[in-house]
Amino acid sequence: MTLLSNLDTVLKINNLYVGLKDMTIVKDFSLDIHKREIIGIVGESGCGKSTMLKSIVGLSDNNVSIQKGKIDFHGVSLRSMDQNQLRSIRGNKISFIFQKPDYTFDPVMKVKSQFFETVKFHTDGKANKKDCYKRSRELLEQLHFEAPDEVLESYPFELSGGMNQRIAVAMSMINEPELILADEPTSALDVSVQSQVVRTLMELRDKTGVAILMVSHNINVIASMADMVGVMYGGRMVEYGDAREVLQKSRHPYTKALLDAVPAMSQTMPESIEGAPPRFSEILQGCPFRERCPFSENKCETEPAIQGDASHWWLCHKQ
């Protein structure tokens, strides 16, 4: 992978902590994402992936909020913005693809009108309907819809979940954002549609230079599209680096266990990870994976140091 300069940095997250008043969910999370770069974050359900992603643009709910840390978009602090300023960026400079398309659509509004409203909101009401519908149709064609005009004239409830998810991907691109945040965008799709969404996101990246930060428990999807991969456990990033290095030469025991648990097209049964992830209400000392780790030692009760370098690092005592 070609190393990118700081001039290409779209989003910079530094020492981010997110949680409730008396509970921390995301801990000491740092990440840089550059133009044209796709970063995938993987981990078991409940590891804090979605919480981290939503906090970037102020979408956290259930009283979850940022406790400390920095989030800069092109050098400007997103944390210093009020909700009106964040709304002007969300769906415009930064798009969000939700895990469930229900969060994206108004069920009583036609698809074409929802594309138009998305554009109009960010153009002070000066959007041109004809141009908007033309662009919407082009995006649907790129997502391999056979009858884009019919889709635009439909209501969301008249379409399948997979179709609505692909429409949500198209809608995320209508304002030509610089960054897409994708929260499990393929989880509701069958395998053939997953491949279409993955291919389209990569084509859009190649054509527009958009950066994509995607969280998923589907390692195969992440492996097929990410330039860099991060692995989260217990709210922390425990391994990060070039996708090939992390997925083929993983160093953290949790990453290795996660990869061994992926079903393969062979007669070899996947290996489950014994035990359960830590609860966020627990106050953990040392390595968060030590209770489930086959290599755990007494020294794992102390905070592990980062090993490796900027292109591939891991958080573990094991050499």
Phi and psi in degrees as a GROMACS rama.xvg file:
@    title "Ramachandran Plot"
@    xaxis  label "Phi"
@    yaxis  label "Psi"
@TYPE xy
-75.2272  127.618  THR-2
-70.2421  136.32  LEU-3
-102.206  149.624  LEU-4
-85.387  165.902  SER-5
-62.4  -23.5579  ASN-6
-66.1505  -22.3687  LEU-7
-91.4193  -0.448513  ASP-8
-68.0782  122.587  THR-9
-93.9606  -46.9798  VAL-10
-133.092  135.494  LEU-11
-129.11  118.094  LYS-12
-110.967  131.28  ILE-13
-135.458  118.35  ASN-14
51.249  51.7572  ASN-15
-82.7898  131.215  LEU-16
-123.555  130.375  TYR-17
-133.701  138.398  VAL-18
175.871  -161.114  GLY-19
-95.5837  -179.452  LEU-20
-56.234  -43.3548  LYS-21
-117.565  21.3018  ASP-22
-149.363  132.804  MET-23
-106.398  128.703  THR-24
-100.543  -50.0741  ILE-25
-105.327  130.751  VAL-26
-127.783  121.754  LYS-27
52.5028  49.8377  ASP-28
-92.8105  125.503  PHE-29
-131.416  143.445  SER-30
-167.071  140.147  LEU-31
-115.94  135.886  ASP-32
-127.056  135.233  ILE-33
-110.08  164.538  HIS-34
-54.9127  137.227  LYS-35
72.5328  4.84936  ARG-36
-97.1781  141.734  GLU-37
-115.059  120.6  ILE-38
-114.209  129.962  ILE-39
-111.651  132.879  GLY-40
-112.979  123.533  ILE-41
-119.27  163.272  VAL-42
159.407  165.06  GLY-43
-64.3087  160.475  GLU-44
-59.3613  137.137  SER-45
87.7301  11.7865  GLY-46
-89.2247  -5.79722  CYS-47
104.366  5.93454  GLY-48
-59.6894  -55.0314  LYS-49
-66.6674  -37.1985  SER-50
-60.458  -44.3445  THR-51
-59.8682  -47.4059  MET-52
-64.0655  -45.8422  LEU-53
-66.4599  -32.6108  LYS-54
-65.6046  -23.7272  SER-55
-58.5337  -41.3121  ILE-56
-114.939  25.7229  VAL-57
69.0427  34.7464  GLY-58
-103.013  4.65158  LEU-59
-63.7567  144.484  SER-60
-127.483  -171.476  ASP-61
53.8547  40.9787  ASN-62
66.4108  14.7521  ASN-63
-81.235  135.449  VAL-64
-149.92  167.905  SER-65
-74.5756  127.848  ILE-66
-89.1266  -40.3239  GLN-67
-167.334  169.097  LYS-68
117.415  172.158  GLY-69
-120.687  139.941  LYS-70
-133.395  110.208  ILE-71
-115.221  130.511  ASP-72
-110.415  111.412  PHE-73
52.2243  41.555  HIS-74
81.2293  -1.41035  GLY-75
-105.643  130.938  VAL-76
-69.7805  120.79  SER-77
-73.4106  -27.5868  LEU-78
-67.5901  -24.9892  ARG-79
-83.267  -6.11652  SER-80
-86.6686  145.471  MET-81
-83.9667  178.026  ASP-82
-62.988  -35.3699  GLN-83
-64.3906  -41.5603  ASN-84
-67.2706  -39.5107  GLN-85
-66.0005  -38.2141  LEU-86
-64.0576  -30.9779  ARG-87
-71.0416  -22.0134  SER-88
-92.9055  -41.2405  ILE-89
-62.8055  130.727  ARG-90
81.8116  -2.19011  GLY-91
-121.377  -84.0373  ASN-92
-75.4804  -33.716  LYS-93
-124.496  122.111  ILE-94
-106.021  150.325  SER-95
-123.274  127.502  PHE-96
-106.364  115.563  ILE-97
-80.6249  159.244  PHE-98
-63.9305  -38.1501  GLN-99
-115.22  124.58  LYS-100
-63.5012  -15.5022  PRO-101
-56.4615  -31.587  ASP-102
-73.799  -13.9337  TYR-103
-93.0555  -34.3673  THR-104
-109.302  151.053  PHE-105
-89.5294  117.966  ASP-106
-65.5391  -16.9831  PRO-107
-106.942  18.6853  VAL-108
-124.074  133.881  MET-109
-61.3031  153.845  LYS-110
-58.1085  -42.5675  VAL-111
-62.0459  -36.436  LYS-112
-70.0928  -31.485  SER-113
-72.4047  -36.2254  GLN-114
-60.1702  -45.855  PHE-115
-64.0834  -42.999  PHE-116
-63.1094  -36.3357  GLU-117
-63.2269  -40.5313  THR-118
-73.0048  -44.1936  VAL-119
-61.8018  -38.0532  LYS-120
-59.4755  -33.2345  PHE-121
-102.34  11.9829  HIS-122
-127.894  24.2873  THR-123
54.4047  36.5806  ASP-124
76.0669  10.3667  GLY-125
-100.146  17.5416  LYS-126
-68.6717  146.731  ALA-127
-98.9451  119.837  ASN-128
-59.9967  -44.7156  LYS-129
-60.5489  -46.3336  LYS-130
-65.3875  -38.7277  ASP-131
-64.6103  -45.1904  CYS-132
-65.9263  -36.0446  TYR-133
-62.7187  -45.8459  LYS-134
-66.0309  -39.2508  ARG-135
-61.4646  -43.5614  SER-136
-62.9592  -41.4938  ARG-137
-61.2737  -41.8144  GLU-138
-66.4357  -40.0753  LEU-139
-66.2424  -35.6698  LEU-140
-65.0724  -39.2323  GLU-141
-63.4692  -28.0439  GLN-142
-90.221  13.4109  LEU-143
66.0963  34.2091  HIS-144
-76.4235  130.987  PHE-145
-76.0934  -29.1109  GLU-146
-131.845  71.3722  ALA-147
-59.8004  -35.7778  PRO-148
-64.5973  -40.8355  ASP-149
-64.838  -39.2771  GLU-150
-63.7914  -44.3862  VAL-151
-62.3868  -28.6813  LEU-152
-87.7579  -0.113255  GLU-153
-94.3034  162.33  SER-154
-94.5651  152.106  TYR-155
-55.2822  -36.6126  PRO-156
-70.2203  -12.5532  PHE-157
-86.6845  -5.31749  GLU-158
-114.603  159.196  LEU-159
-74.1152  164.835  SER-160
-61.1795  -38.9283  GLY-161
-64.7815  -39.7565  GLY-162
-65.2682  -43.3763  MET-163
-63.2289  -35.7028  ASN-164
-67.6892  -39.265  GLN-165
-67.2078  -35.1457  ARG-166
-64.8307  -38.5085  ILE-167
-62.0979  -37.558  ALA-168
-64.1082  -45.0206  VAL-169
-61.4587  -42.4858  ALA-170
-65.846  -30.3013  MET-171
-66.307  -19.506  SER-172
-101.113  -6.10079  MET-173
-62.6421  -30.8722  ILE-174
-98.0026  13.57  ASN-175
52.3067  62.8799  GLU-176
-69.7461  166.09  PRO-177
-96.9513  -17.526  GLU-178
-144.914  133.456  LEU-179
-114.054  127.658  ILE-180
-103.199  118.523  LEU-181
-118.664  118.507  ALA-182
-102.878  98.0113  ASP-183
49.4555  52.6278  GLU-184
-69.0765  -11.8621  PRO-185
-113.828  5.40051  THR-186
-66.7217  -27.3967  SER-187
-94.3964  8.04005  ALA-188
-109.626  149.674  LEU-189
-74.8149  170.562  ASP-190
-59.7479  -42.2953  VAL-191
-66.5141  -38.4834  SER-192
-73.2674  -35.4151  VAL-193
-53.716  -46.4124  GLN-194
-64.4579  -34.6931  SER-195
-65.9897  -43.1448  GLN-196
-65.1077  -44.2503  VAL-197
-60.5011  -47.0615  VAL-198
-62.3824  -41.0545  ARG-199
-66.87  -43.2834  THR-200
-60.7862  -39.7299  LEU-201
-70.4979  -36.857  MET-202
-64.9313  -41.7301  GLU-203
-64.1637  -39.3166  LEU-204
-60.7784  -44.019  ARG-205
-66.8354  -36.1724  ASP-206
-80.2569  -37.8091  LYS-207
-109.637  -16.8707  THR-208
80.8914  9.67492  GLY-209
-62.1859  141.249  VAL-210
-91.4686  146.263  ALA-211
-130.914  125.167  ILE-212
-112.75  115.15  LEU-213
-125.422  132.54  MET-214
-110.75  143.176  VAL-215
-164.347  153.436  SER-216
-95.2893  -3.23646  HIS-217
-90.0544  97.0227  ASN-218
-65.6992  -32.5606  ILE-219
-63.8151  -39.9543  ASN-220
-64.7982  -45.9998  VAL-221
-61.443  -42.8745  ILE-222
-62.938  -30.9632  ALA-223
-80.1224  -12.7336  SER-224
-135.351  -19.3025  MET-225
-81.6489  142.824  ALA-226
-83.9748  -39.9243  ASP-227
-126.82  147.896  MET-228
-129.997  135.178  VAL-229
-117.685  144.212  GLY-230
-116.554  124.556  VAL-231
-107.891  143.218  MET-232
-148.983  129.368  TYR-233
58.7049  32.2117  GLY-234
85.5583  -0.516062  GLY-235
-119.602  151.674  ARG-236
-81.9964  120.38  MET-237
-106.79  -15.2557  VAL-238
-155.067  143.91  GLU-239
-155.727  142.732  TYR-240
164.928  -168.847  GLY-241
-52.676  134.835  ASP-242
-53.9755  -45.0496  ALA-243
-64.1138  -41.2922  ARG-244
-63.1779  -48.3144  GLU-245
-66.4738  -42.2141  VAL-246
-83.7837  -24.6419  LEU-247
-107.317  -22.4797  GLN-248
-132.322  47.2218  LYS-249
-60.9245  146.941  SER-250
-117.478  -28.118  ARG-251
-80.372  136.273  HIS-252
-56.2167  -33.4794  PRO-253
-68.652  -41.9704  TYR-254
-58.6167  -44.7186  THR-255
-62.7106  -42.0602  LYS-256
-65.909  -38.2994  ALA-257
-64.6697  -42.698  LEU-258
-67.5936  -36.0148  LEU-259
-68.4118  -20.9407  ASP-260
-86.6925  -3.81359  ALA-261
-79.9244  125.791  VAL-262
-62.0968  140.082  PRO-263
-121.165  159.071  ALA-264
-80.162  62.5616  MET-265
-151.411  -179.951  SER-266
-86.8438  -0.31448  GLN-267
-78.2045  124.331  THR-268
-75.5017  139.498  MET-269
-66.0289  150.98  PRO-270
-97.2605  126.052  GLU-271
-76.915  158.211  SER-272
-95.9912  115.931  ILE-273
-63.1095  146.377  GLU-274
86.0412  -171.118  GLY-275
-131.195  152.003  ALA-276
-60.5443  154.39  PRO-277
-67.971  148.625  PRO-278
-79.601  144.53  ARG-279
-68.1508  -18.4638  PHE-280
-75.0151  -15.5571  SER-281
-75.4618  141.022  GLU-282
-95.2975  106.73  ILE-283
-94.9318  136.382  LEU-284
-111.124  136.114  GLN-285
79.7571  -150.054  GLY-286
-72.7325  127.764  CYS-287
-68.1311  -17.5542  PRO-288
-95.6376  -0.519041  PHE-289
-62.1044  -31.0961  ARG-290
-69.2746  -20.2675  GLU-291
-112.508  -1.43783  ARG-292
-86.8836  129.666  CYS-293
-71.0061  -12.8243  PRO-294
-106.459  13.5975  PHE-295
-61.9025  136.588  SER-296
-131.796  174.497  GLU-297
-58.7283  -36.6554  ASN-298
-66.2744  -16.4077  LYS-299
-70.697  -10.0958  CYS-300
-76.8306  -9.22288  GLU-301
-103.766  160.611  THR-302
-63.6619  123.208  GLU-303
-73.982  151.19  PRO-304
-92.7704  153.606  ALA-305
-70.4353  132.025  ILE-306
-114.949  161.389  GLN-307
95.5118  -152.866  GLY-308
-140.438  -170.555  ASP-309
-63.2228  -27.1019  ALA-310
-84.9683  -17.5152  SER-311
-166.319  109.878  HIS-312
-131.07  160.372  TRP-313
-146.48  155.171  TRP-314
-109.625  92.9061  LEU-315
-163.991  148.137  CYS-316
-75.5557  -26.2726  HIS-317
-68.6913  130.739  LYS-318
